[in-house]
Structures are given as C-alpha cells and as structure tokens.
Amino acid sequence: MSPGSETVTVFAAAKINLFLHVGEKRADGYHALRSLVAFADAGDVLTLNRADRLSLTVEGPFAAGLDGAGNLVTRAAKAFADATGQSVNVRMVLTKNLPVSSGIGGGSADAAAALRGLAQLYPGTDDATLMTLAENLGSDVPVCLASKSCLMEGRGEKLTPAQIPKMQAVLVNPGVAVSTAEVFRRLKTRTGTETSVPVSQLKSSRNDLEAPAREISPAIGEVLDELSRMPGITLWRMSGSGATCFGLFESGFEAELAAAALSSSHPDWWVKATTLGG
C-alpha cells in the first residue's frame, strides 16, 4: 500500500498489560503508571476510503451499542484534521472483533489505527504530531500508536521499547464491561511505579487493578480460576482495568487446547488463542 492511496486497511491489535503497577495520583488527576505491554495477533480492523465526507460505520461481532459519531475513532479523525489543516473526507469502517470496555485497549487501538491510517492517506504528518494527538486522546493511545512491545510509564505517554519473546496465550472475557473510572476509584493497594520487572520474572509482578476489578465483577475471579487449572499454563492475570484476562502457555498446542476447553465449558465467554510479543 503506497502513501496517498485511496484505501488503507489498518490492524488494531489487542493490547495486553503483562503487569500494571500503579503509583499515586498526579497533579493532573491521572495516576502514575508502569506497565509492560505486549500486543496480540488478535484485534479490530479499520478500513479507510476517501469519500465526500467524514463517516464511521461499525460492524462485526462487538458492534452492538457503539455509536459512530461519538466513537474515539471519529474523535481521532477530527483531531487529525484540526492538527494538520486537512479536510479529512474519509469513510471509515471499523470491524469490531474485540470486546468493548475490556482492558485490552480496543477503543484506544482503534483510535491509534485511525491516526496511522490517516497519516497514510494524507502523507506529511510527522511522528511527533501523531504522538501528541495520541496523548490527548487517551492514556493507552500512545502505546497503541506504537503497537510494539513497550514499557509504558507516566500516564501512558512515556514509552521505552521492550524485548519480549514470542509467547503463546489465551485471552478470555466473561462478557462483562468494567468501568475504568470505577476500578481506579476502588483502588486501595499500589505497587508503586519504581518497581522494575524483567520478562523472566513476570510472576513476581502484578496488576494492581485486578483486586478492585474483581470486587466490581466477580466473574473475573471465575475466569482466572478456570485459567489456572488449564494444563501447560505458566501465568494467569487480568489485563488493564478488566475484564479480559490472559493466560500464558508453554506451547501453542496447549493454548489451543485450553481455548477449546474454555469455549466448550463457557460458551458465553469470549475466548481467543493468540500470540503475544515476538
């Protein structure tokens, strides 16, 4: 796909917080964060076509209830137009494959995909401008704009590339949406942001938001209990503010078997075998 083409298709990969340590609230109202982030080969897909006006259509298995006009993708497009002075006349079609409000950056990844796609349709926007737009759209949008394994700090705007080996994983969402604001409101115990954890020692880390999220949605605990019993699993944890959880497995074969078992025993859950990092 060449710059300036009429159609661009962008993959919006699911973001997985391998650990998420939370510090104190900053003067700007955001909590200080430190998180090791990897991206999955599962995600949403955004297609952009030049048109006579800006529009967004949402389709796919998790499209229900999503509003095109108020979507973060539309906000990203309008912000791009304001920052670049471009008349952004694009028909955008978002295929929503990821659960909504699920802790794996779906909306943020979609917004980041919009910025990347528009930068290809309208060449000339530098990376610094795109990153500033991402920061203004949300805490997870910068890392999703990079869409590469990173150590994420600050409120999400400080990114350091991280070497993460390819890992076999299963993502599970019990079909409940969890409010990020409510999870942070209930947060009592913080690891602090000075803690550094190498990939080889992930078991010594944690997700500080897991406990308050489990208070809000006990189904998260059920998912984690089920994952913990799967053969070949090495680590199980919640991602982001929930409710999606992930399990890391010794092999892709064991991940596929676990995904099949969980899908069979809980047909109302969203279950996806995937690969992280690499």
Disulfide bonds with the S-S distance in Angstrom:
none
